[in-house]
């Protein structure tokens, strides 16, 4: 299946990649918690988009 990914979703993926690559050793506990929350929120947005697209394509049961 070949699906074009909208710019907004590509931006979410890029942001998630950048957050994931941040060196957490130098962050405070609160900063790490915020980083993790941001990563989780972006991952959830991406996953929901993929689920929506697969459902629209009729490939989900």
N, C-alpha and C positions, 0 to 999 in steps of 0.2 A: 504494500500500500504506500502510495506517495502522497503525502499531505503537505501543503505549504504552511509553514509556521508563521503566524503574524508577528510583526515587529515587536509588539508588546510582550508576547510570550518569549521571544528571543531575548529581550531585555531582562525578563525575570530570570531566565536561565543564566545569562551573563552575570547578573547580580548575585545569584546563588553561588556560582562558581567563585566569584571574587570573595564573598563572605566565607566560603569554605576554605579558601587558601590563606586567610588571615592567621598569623601566628598567635594563637591564643595564650601562649606562655606569658606574654607581656601584659595581658589584660587582667583587670580586676574581676572578681567573682560576678559583680553586677554587669560588667561589660560582656563577660562570657555568656551570661544568662540572656542578655539582650540580643547578642549575636545569634545564639541558638534559637531564640524565638523568631528572629527575622529569617533565619534559614528555614525553619519549619513552616513559616507562613508562605514563603516563596515556593517551597517544595509542594505545599498543598495546592497553591494556585496552578502550578504546572500540572500536577496530577489531575486536578479537576478538569483542566482544559483537555488533556489527553483523553480522559474518560468521556467527556462530552463529544469529542471528535470521533472516537471509536463507536460510540452509541449512534451518532448521526450517520455514520458510514454503515451501520447495521452489522458490525462485527462483534458486538457484545451480546451475550445471551440474556 
